[in-house]
Amino acid sequence: MGTGGGSGGSGLGAGEGGGTEFEQIAGEITPRDYPRRLREAGIGGVVGLSFRVEPTGLVSRCTVTRSSGVPELDALTCRLIVQRFRYRPSTDRYGRPIADTVDGEHEWIPHG
């Protein structure tokens, strides 16, 4: 996932039969979000996660599916995604917004 994106798809009709796929329109996790003491100590990792894009385009239900091994980074990743990420939601074949599930990962790299 890096700073956003991910692989999506609940498959609830989006993109099939006239619907559209969701699209991220705002939000990112930046190097400034990296907790200084962890970065300076060279502590990082990859957080696997899953979250729901609501029909409103807001994010909810972010859960860690694979820990980075650093609970602080795991919790921070989900918190920032819920707070910042916004989507143009998927639509069904009738043009109605629908929910999607996004599965992805974010890598915290201590250098750079």
C-alpha positions as CSV (number, residue, x, y, z in Angstrom):
1,M,0.0,0.0,0.0
2,G,2.8,2.4,0.6
3,T,1.1,5.7,1.2
4,G,-2.4,4.6,0.2
5,G,-4.0,2.4,-2.5
6,G,-4.3,-1.2,-1.8
7,S,-6.2,-3.9,-3.5
8,G,-9.8,-3.7,-3.2
9,G,-12.9,-5.4,-3.9
10,S,-15.8,-6.9,-2.1
11,G,-17.1,-7.7,-5.5
12,L,-20.5,-6.4,-4.6
13,G,-21.2,-5.6,-8.3
14,A,-18.7,-2.8,-8.6
15,G,-17.2,-2.7,-12.1
16,E,-19.4,-5.5,-13.3
17,G,-22.7,-5.0,-15.1
18,G,-22.3,-1.2,-15.3
19,G,-20.9,-0.4,-11.8
20,T,-17.7,1.5,-11.1
21,E,-14.7,0.8,-8.9
22,F,-13.8,2.9,-5.9
23,E,-11.0,5.4,-6.2
24,Q,-8.9,7.0,-3.5
25,I,-9.3,10.8,-3.8
26,A,-7.5,12.0,-0.6
27,G,-5.2,11.0,2.2
28,E,-1.7,9.7,2.6
29,I,0.7,8.6,5.3
30,T,3.9,10.6,5.0
31,P,7.4,10.3,6.5
32,R,6.5,13.1,8.9
33,D,4.0,10.6,10.5
34,Y,6.8,8.2,11.5
35,P,7.3,8.4,15.3
36,R,10.7,10.0,15.7
37,R,12.0,7.7,18.4
38,L,11.2,4.6,16.3
39,R,12.7,6.1,13.2
40,E,15.9,7.1,15.0
41,A,16.2,3.7,16.6
42,G,15.9,2.1,13.1
43,I,12.6,0.4,14.0
44,G,10.2,-0.2,11.2
45,G,8.1,-2.9,9.5
46,V,5.3,-3.8,7.2
47,V,1.7,-3.6,8.5
48,G,-0.9,-5.7,6.7
49,L,-4.4,-4.3,7.0
50,S,-7.9,-4.4,5.9
51,F,-10.5,-1.7,6.0
52,R,-13.9,-0.8,4.7
53,V,-14.7,2.0,2.3
54,E,-18.3,3.0,3.2
55,P,-20.8,4.2,0.6
56,T,-20.0,7.7,1.8
57,G,-16.4,7.4,0.8
58,L,-15.2,7.4,4.5
59,V,-13.1,4.6,5.9
60,S,-14.1,2.4,8.8
61,R,-13.3,-0.9,10.4
62,C,-9.6,-0.8,9.9
63,T,-7.9,-3.9,11.3
64,V,-4.4,-5.2,11.3
65,T,-4.2,-8.5,9.5
66,R,-0.4,-8.9,9.8
67,S,1.5,-7.1,12.5
68,S,4.7,-5.2,11.8
69,G,5.9,-6.5,15.2
70,V,5.6,-2.9,16.5
71,P,2.2,-2.4,18.1
72,E,2.6,1.4,18.0
73,L,3.1,1.4,14.2
74,D,0.2,-1.1,13.7
75,A,-2.2,1.2,15.6
76,L,-0.9,4.4,14.0
77,T,-1.3,3.0,10.5
78,C,-5.0,2.2,11.0
79,R,-5.7,5.5,12.8
80,L,-4.2,7.6,10.0
81,I,-6.1,5.7,7.3
82,V,-9.4,6.1,9.1
83,Q,-8.7,9.8,9.8
84,R,-7.3,10.8,6.4
85,F,-8.2,8.5,3.5
86,R,-11.2,9.4,1.4
87,Y,-12.6,7.6,-1.6
88,R,-15.0,8.0,-4.4
89,P,-17.0,4.9,-3.6
90,S,-17.8,2.0,-5.9
91,T,-21.3,2.1,-7.5
92,D,-23.6,-0.8,-8.4
93,R,-25.0,-1.1,-11.9
94,Y,-27.8,1.4,-10.9
95,G,-25.2,4.1,-9.9
96,R,-25.8,3.6,-6.1
97,P,-22.7,3.9,-3.9
98,I,-21.8,0.7,-2.3
99,A,-19.2,-0.4,0.4
100,D,-15.9,-2.1,-0.5
101,T,-13.2,-3.9,1.5
102,V,-9.6,-2.9,0.9
103,D,-6.7,-5.2,1.8
104,G,-3.2,-3.8,1.6
105,E,-0.1,-3.0,3.5
106,H,2.0,0.0,4.6
107,E,5.7,-0.2,5.0
108,W,7.4,2.0,7.7
109,I,11.0,2.4,6.6
110,P,13.3,4.0,9.2
111,H,15.9,5.5,6.9
112,G,15.4,8.3,4.4
